[in-house]
Amino acid sequence: MTGANTFTVSGYGPERPTWTRLFARDSVVRRLDWPILLAALALSFIGSLLVYSATRKRTEINQGDPYYFLVRHLMNLGIGFVLMMGTIWLGYRALRNAVPILYGLSLLGVLLVLTPLGATINGNRNWIVLGGGFSLQPSEFVKPAIILGMALLLATQVDAGDRRYPDSRTVIQALGLAAVPIMVVMMMPDLGSTMVMAVTILGVLLASGASSRWVFGPLSVGILGAVAVWQLHLLDQYQINRFAAFADPSLDPSGVGYNTNQARIAIGSGGLTGEGLFHGAQTTGQFVPEQQTDFVFTVAGEELGFAGGILIIALIGVILWRACRIARETTELYGTIVAAGIVAWFSFQSFENIGMSLGIMPVAGIPLPFVSYGGSSMFAVWVAVGLLQSIRVQQTRQ
């Protein structure tokens, strides 16, 4: 007799207690890539401590509540986790059918930023203020939308068995699909997000098996375009100043070079093990601007030291390693492209964020995945984790 607390699992006998369903060999829980999930959660919780340390005494931005940013960071993490579970539940194959809708919504979001609904924060008009201390950065959602959209176009013929690699016409269509939102983001202007999207596109093209001319061609065009933008003075002055400060950190140390110099001082003062969580002199003294977002790695460097910085880099490395494994093991080109696009996105964004804190990359104003404060970024990266998990789950089910 089958009781209310039992169920039948094919291949495991007629009756099993309900609680064992979560741990059955064919369950979703067993098929998840746990190293990715645990590493992402660890980064997010480390980020919550760093965000709290950076903002608890910033009365001019925390509304007089030392837990203001901490609570919102954890709320963003909770929403992001729910989005990840929803993505796993839907499955990346089901989402494949919804790609045109998701792409259209992401494009609409960045277009709305250019309307009176958009707001300028730190020189970039890439925000929509929602009220209540919350804002939305639509360019963050363009990143997964570009990956899914390009993957849909590039993999359709191959997964159907019509071709071994995408043809030139398909590659052109995929590049055109990516170019539209990128041009809108450049109009904001949001140079950091544009850089991340450009590297992501290269990763997608490489994973698709497209001809090398389609990889090196856009790369060459991008380099020539960057030179033209610089020579024609199309960049805003604050962006030019950031590149100038990167090339010469001693340039205007109290102005454009201030952020980079203070970031180096904070990280350098941490030594091997750091000054102790919540005890960093630079962090407590509020000498590093935007420490809860763009320069959150400086909090880790100062208060947790070299060991804490290496821990964060190692956790990011675990996510990239497991994502590469998922991309390699999936039998569908669509899944391979999606996973590889996420690897390119996470790897470059992490390198750029940490690099600008160390002074080896120009300041571009992009968050450190999972660690920096920011709802839009947190939602986007957890959706990406959901896509990776979905590919893993559906492939191991076969």
Sequence and secondary structure as in RCSB ss.txt:
>XXXX:A:sequence
MTGANTFTVSGYGPERPTWTRLFARDSVVRRLDWPILLAALALSFIGSLLVYSATRKRTEINQGDPYYFLVRHLM
NLGIGFVLMMGTIWLGYRALRNAVPILYGLSLLGVLLVLTPLGATINGNRNWIVLGGGFSLQPSEFVKPAIILGM
ALLLATQVDAGDRRYPDSRTVIQALGLAAVPIMVVMMMPDLGSTMVMAVTILGVLLASGASSRWVFGPLSVGILG
AVAVWQLHLLDQYQINRFAAFADPSLDPSGVGYNTNQARIAIGSGGLTGEGLFHGAQTTGQFVPEQQTDFVFTVA
GEELGFAGGILIIALIGVILWRACRIARETTELYGTIVAAGIVAWFSFQSFENIGMSLGIMPVAGIPLPFVSYGG
SSMFAVWVAVGLLQSIRVQQTRQ
>XXXX:A:secstr
   TTEE  TTS S EEGGGGGGSTTSHHHHS HHHHHHHHHHHHHHHHHHHHHHTT TTTSTT TTHHHHHHHH
HHHHHHHHHHHHHHH HHHHHHTHHHHHHHHHHHHHHHTSTTEEEETTEEEEEEEETTEEE THHHHHHHHHHHH
HHHHHHHHHTTS SS  HHHHHHHHHHHHHHHHHHHTTT HHHHHHHHHHHHHHHHHHT  HHHHHHHHHHHHHH
HHHHHHTT S HHHHHHHHHHH TTSSTTTTTHHHHHHHHHHHHTTTT S TT  HHHHTT STTTTTTTHHHHH
HHHTHHHHHHHHHHHHHHHHHHHHHHHHH SSHHHHHHHHHHHHHHHHHHHHHHHHHHTSS       TTTSS H
HHHHHHHHHHHHHHHHHHHHHT 
